[in-house]
Amino acid sequence: MYHEEDLSLLDAEAELDSPLDHIQPLTAESEVAKPDPELMLALLENPQPQQRMLAARAFCDIEYKQAIPHLISLLTDDCPLVRVSAAYGIGRNPSQEAVDPLINQLNIDCNGYVRKGVVWALGNCRDRRSVIPLAYALRTDISAVRLWAASGLAQMAGVSYEAVVGAIPPLIESLVQDAIAAVRSNSAWSIGQLCKELPSNVVYATAIDALIQAFAEDKDLGVREDAKASLLGVGDPRGLQLIETLEQEGWF
């Protein structure tokens, strides 16, 4: 699905930060006075890609529902900088009507930066339709996209029981198998968030088992700490007992 150039677009270790970390303020005074939403709305249809990009970026700071249809249309813009800015703008202005266009773009976009923004926006939209595409991205995409797909699946906690149950298996798979420690850490955190919404059933028990395994066996200290934090956050008696036992025995 993706071109070889994706691997150079997003380095495995260098681009695992937040999708909004590199969206710079439009002006030095942006923290004091946000851009005029009506002016930015008009610029979204400017013939110049630079102007469309700046306008879409503005909606990373502005909540303005009138911009949503325009941002959706920019997901297919010829310029990848416009597309990624539109995705971030939707992430700050999540909408159910944006879910299908985001999924479509995730499936076809050759640019890793764009897909990274799209999975972040999909998570923020908190919609059951996002589970399958986010799970697929978590299994198959480049590392920076996988990282934010894992975080996006955590957003299913507030959607429905079915969405939570659908999100757990790919996160467990990622926690156990992903080659990148940061992706495993995000998966551990997301599993912890989802387990808080589950009753004590087989899905819950399987998720707790995965967290326990990661806490006891993962080679990366950060992953072990995130698995521990999730177990503590859930408050599962088995997990709490294991943590206490291993720490008393001097494993960590």
C-alpha positions as CSV (number, residue, x, y, z in Angstrom):
1,M,0.0,0.0,0.0
2,Y,2.8,2.4,0.9
3,H,5.8,3.6,-1.1
4,E,9.3,2.9,-0.1
5,E,9.9,6.6,0.4
6,D,7.8,6.4,3.6
7,L,10.7,4.9,5.4
8,S,12.7,8.1,4.8
9,L,9.8,10.4,5.5
10,L,9.5,9.1,9.1
11,D,12.5,7.8,10.8
12,A,11.8,4.9,13.2
13,E,13.1,6.8,16.3
14,A,13.1,10.5,15.3
15,E,9.4,11.0,14.6
16,L,7.7,9.4,17.6
17,D,6.6,12.7,19.2
18,S,3.2,14.3,19.2
19,P,1.6,15.1,15.9
20,L,1.2,18.8,17.0
21,D,4.7,19.2,18.4
22,H,6.1,20.7,15.1
23,I,3.0,22.9,14.3
24,Q,4.5,26.2,15.1
25,P,2.5,29.3,16.1
26,L,1.3,31.4,13.1
27,T,2.5,34.6,14.7
28,A,4.5,35.5,17.8
29,E,1.3,36.9,19.3
30,S,-0.7,33.7,18.7
31,E,-0.9,32.8,22.3
32,V,-2.6,36.2,23.1
33,A,-4.8,36.6,20.0
34,K,-5.9,33.6,18.0
35,P,-6.4,34.1,14.2
36,D,-9.8,35.3,13.0
37,P,-11.8,32.1,12.2
38,E,-13.8,33.8,9.4
39,L,-10.6,35.0,7.7
40,M,-9.0,31.6,8.1
41,L,-12.1,29.9,6.7
42,A,-11.9,32.0,3.5
43,L,-8.2,31.2,3.2
44,L,-8.9,27.4,3.2
45,E,-10.0,27.8,-0.4
46,N,-7.2,30.0,-1.5
47,P,-5.5,28.9,-4.7
48,Q,-2.1,29.1,-3.1
49,P,-1.1,25.9,-1.2
50,Q,0.9,28.0,1.3
51,Q,-2.2,30.0,2.3
52,R,-4.4,26.8,2.5
53,M,-1.8,25.2,4.7
54,L,-1.6,28.2,7.1
55,A,-5.3,28.5,7.3
56,A,-5.7,24.7,8.1
57,R,-3.0,25.1,10.7
58,A,-4.9,27.9,12.3
59,F,-7.7,25.5,13.1
60,C,-5.3,23.5,15.3
61,D,-5.8,26.4,17.7
62,I,-9.4,27.3,16.9
63,E,-12.5,25.3,17.5
64,Y,-14.8,26.3,14.7
65,K,-17.3,23.7,13.4
66,Q,-18.0,25.7,10.3
67,A,-14.5,24.8,9.1
68,I,-15.0,21.0,9.3
69,P,-16.4,20.5,5.8
70,H,-13.6,22.6,4.3
71,L,-10.9,20.7,6.3
72,I,-12.4,17.4,5.1
73,S,-12.1,18.5,1.5
74,L,-8.5,19.5,2.1
75,L,-7.6,15.9,3.1
76,T,-7.3,15.1,-0.6
77,D,-5.4,18.3,-1.5
78,D,-2.5,17.8,-3.9
79,C,-0.1,19.3,-1.4
80,P,0.9,16.9,1.5
81,L,1.6,19.9,3.8
82,V,-2.0,21.0,3.3
83,R,-3.3,17.5,3.9
84,V,-1.4,17.0,7.1
85,S,-2.5,20.4,8.4
86,A,-6.1,19.6,7.6
87,A,-5.8,16.3,9.5
88,Y,-4.5,18.2,12.6
89,G,-7.2,20.8,12.2
90,I,-9.8,18.0,12.2
91,G,-8.1,16.5,15.3
92,R,-8.8,19.8,17.1
93,N,-12.3,20.0,15.7
94,P,-13.4,16.3,15.7
95,S,-16.6,15.4,13.9
96,Q,-18.5,12.2,13.1
97,E,-18.8,13.4,9.5
98,A,-15.0,13.4,9.2
99,V,-14.5,9.8,10.1
100,D,-15.1,8.1,6.8
101,P,-13.0,10.7,4.8
102,L,-10.2,10.2,7.4
103,I,-10.4,6.5,7.0
104,N,-10.3,6.8,3.2
105,Q,-7.3,9.0,3.3
106,L,-5.5,6.7,5.7
107,N,-6.0,3.9,3.2
108,I,-4.6,5.7,0.2
109,D,-2.1,8.4,1.4
110,C,1.5,7.7,0.5
111,N,2.9,10.3,2.9
112,G,3.7,9.1,6.4
113,Y,3.4,12.5,8.0
114,V,-0.2,12.7,6.7
115,R,-1.1,9.2,7.9
116,K,0.4,10.1,11.3
117,G,-1.9,13.1,11.6
118,V,-4.9,11.2,10.2
119,V,-4.7,8.4,12.9
120,W,-4.4,11.1,15.6
121,A,-7.5,12.8,14.2
122,L,-9.4,9.5,14.0
123,G,-8.7,8.8,17.6
124,N,-10.0,12.2,18.6
125,C,-13.2,11.6,16.7
126,R,-14.0,8.8,19.1
127,D,-16.0,6.7,16.7
128,R,-16.5,2.9,16.5
129,R,-15.7,3.0,12.8
130,S,-12.2,4.0,13.6
131,V,-11.3,0.7,15.4
132,I,-10.6,-1.4,12.3
133,P,-8.4,1.1,10.4
134,L,-6.5,2.1,13.6
135,A,-5.9,-1.6,14.3
136,Y,-4.7,-2.2,10.8
137,A,-2.4,0.9,11.0
138,L,-1.0,-0.4,14.3
139,R,-0.2,-3.8,12.7
140,T,1.2,-2.6,9.4
141,D,2.3,1.0,9.2
142,I,5.6,2.7,9.9
143,S,6.6,3.2,13.5
144,A,5.4,6.9,14.0
145,V,2.0,6.0,12.6
146,R,1.8,2.9,14.8
147,L,2.6,4.9,17.9
148,W,-0.4,7.2,17.3
149,A,-2.6,4.4,16.2
150,A,-2.0,2.8,19.6
151,S,-2.9,6.0,21.4
152,G,-6.0,6.5,19.1
153,L,-7.3,3.1,20.1
154,A,-7.3,4.3,23.8
155,Q,-10.0,6.8,22.8
156,M,-12.4,3.9,22.2
157,A,-12.8,3.8,26.0
158,G,-15.6,6.4,25.8
159,V,-17.3,5.0,22.7
160,S,-18.9,1.6,23.5
161,Y,-18.2,-1.8,24.9
162,E,-17.9,-3.3,21.4
163,A,-15.3,-0.7,20.4
164,V,-13.3,-1.4,23.5
165,V,-13.4,-5.2,22.9
166,G,-12.3,-4.6,19.3
167,A,-9.4,-2.4,20.3
168,I,-7.9,-4.7,22.9
169,P,-6.5,-7.6,20.6
170,P,-4.4,-5.4,18.3
171,L,-3.0,-3.5,21.3
172,I,-2.0,-6.8,23.0
173,E,-0.4,-7.9,19.8
174,S,1.5,-4.6,19.6
175,L,2.6,-4.8,23.3
176,V,4.0,-8.2,22.8
177,Q,5.5,-8.0,19.3
178,D,6.2,-4.4,18.2
179,A,10.0,-3.8,17.6
180,I,9.8,-0.2,18.8
181,A,9.7,0.4,22.6
182,A,7.7,3.6,22.3
183,V,5.0,1.8,20.4
184,R,4.9,-0.9,23.0
185,S,4.7,1.7,25.8
186,N,1.8,3.5,24.1
187,S,0.0,0.1,23.7
188,A,0.5,-0.6,27.4
189,W,-0.9,2.8,28.3
190,S,-3.9,2.3,26.0
191,I,-4.7,-1.2,27.3
192,G,-4.8,0.3,30.8
193,Q,-7.2,2.9,29.7
194,L,-9.5,0.4,28.1
195,C,-9.4,-2.1,30.9
196,K,-11.0,0.5,33.2
197,E,-14.1,0.2,31.0
198,L,-14.3,-3.6,31.0
199,P,-16.0,-6.0,33.3
200,S,-14.1,-8.9,34.8
201,N,-14.4,-11.2,31.8
202,V,-12.1,-13.1,29.4
203,V,-11.1,-10.0,27.4
204,Y,-10.2,-8.2,30.6
205,A,-8.2,-11.1,31.9
206,T,-6.3,-11.5,28.6
207,A,-5.4,-7.8,28.6
208,I,-4.2,-8.0,32.2
209,D,-2.1,-11.0,31.4
210,A,-0.4,-9.1,28.6
211,L,0.4,-6.2,30.9
212,I,1.7,-8.5,33.5
213,Q,3.9,-10.2,30.9
214,A,5.2,-6.9,29.7
215,F,6.0,-5.7,33.3
216,A,7.8,-8.9,34.1
217,E,9.6,-9.6,30.8
218,D,10.0,-6.6,28.5
219,K,13.6,-5.7,27.9
220,D,12.9,-1.9,27.9
221,L,12.6,-0.2,31.3
222,G,10.1,2.4,29.9
223,V,7.8,-0.3,28.7
224,R,7.9,-2.1,32.0
225,E,7.2,1.1,33.8
226,D,4.2,1.9,31.6
227,A,2.8,-1.6,32.0
228,K,3.2,-1.2,35.8
229,A,1.5,2.2,35.7
230,S,-1.4,0.6,33.8
231,L,-1.8,-2.2,36.2
232,L,-1.7,0.2,39.1
233,G,-4.3,2.4,37.4
234,V,-6.6,-0.5,36.8
235,G,-6.2,-1.8,40.3
236,D,-6.3,-5.4,39.3
237,P,-5.6,-7.6,42.4
238,R,-3.5,-10.1,40.4
239,G,-1.4,-7.3,38.9
240,L,-1.0,-5.5,42.2
241,Q,0.2,-8.7,43.9
242,L,2.7,-9.5,41.2
243,I,4.1,-6.0,41.3
244,E,4.5,-6.2,45.1
245,T,6.1,-9.7,44.9
246,L,8.6,-8.9,42.2
247,E,9.6,-5.6,43.9
248,Q,10.1,-7.4,47.2
249,E,12.2,-10.0,45.6
250,G,14.4,-7.3,44.1
251,W,13.6,-7.9,40.4
252,F,13.5,-4.1,39.8
